[in-house]
Every structure is written in structure tokens, then in C-alpha cells.
Amino acid sequence: MEQRWQMQVAKNKLSEVIELALQDGPQVITSRGQDKAVVLSFAEYRRLTAPKGGLVDFFRDSPLVGANLDLERSSETGREISL
């Protein structure tokens, strides 16, 4: 369950805030009545920042699926430049 901590209290009780983040979930840090930061477990951070699917999923979900793109590589060697 999410709990809110005033910044000064959270600084004084950082170990407790971290332990609660590990056991109970994200802990919200406030300053002057406004939410400023969240302390969460590293496992939860990894879950939230992990890529959603692989490369195949990325291309399968692309808005260009079904577009008739010409993916042939040009055989031209470049342009001529006179020096």
C-alpha cells in the first residue's frame, strides 16, 4: 500500500522508507504538500523500465506493417566529383 512521507521525515527514516518500499510497494515523498518523488524496490523499477516485447514484436506492431516499402539496396557506387 502506498504511503506518503514528508521529505524531512523520509530523510530521517530512509531505512524504514526503503524497507516499506520492499515490503509494501512504492512510498511517495512530498514537499510542501506536493508529490515530489517515489521510492520503490529495484525489482519494481526493473519491471517498469523493461522493454515491452522484443524486436519481432516491435516490427509486428509497427504502423508500417503492410506498407509496400522498397527495401532494395541501390547498386550505385556514388556520384562523381571532379577535384
Residue pairs with C-beta under 8 A, 6 or more apart in sequence:
1 24
1 25
2 25
2 26
2 27
2 28
3 20
3 24
3 27
3 28
4 27
4 28
4 29
4 30
4 35
5 13
5 17
5 27
5 28
5 29
5 30
6 29
6 30
6 31
7 29
7 30
7 31
7 36
10 17
10 27
10 29
10 39
17 27
17 29
17 39
18 39
20 27
21 27
21 39
21 40
21 41
21 44
22 41
25 40
25 44
26 38
26 39
26 40
26 44
27 38
27 39
27 40
28 35
28 37
28 38
29 35
29 36
29 37
29 38
29 39
30 36
40 48
53 61
59 65
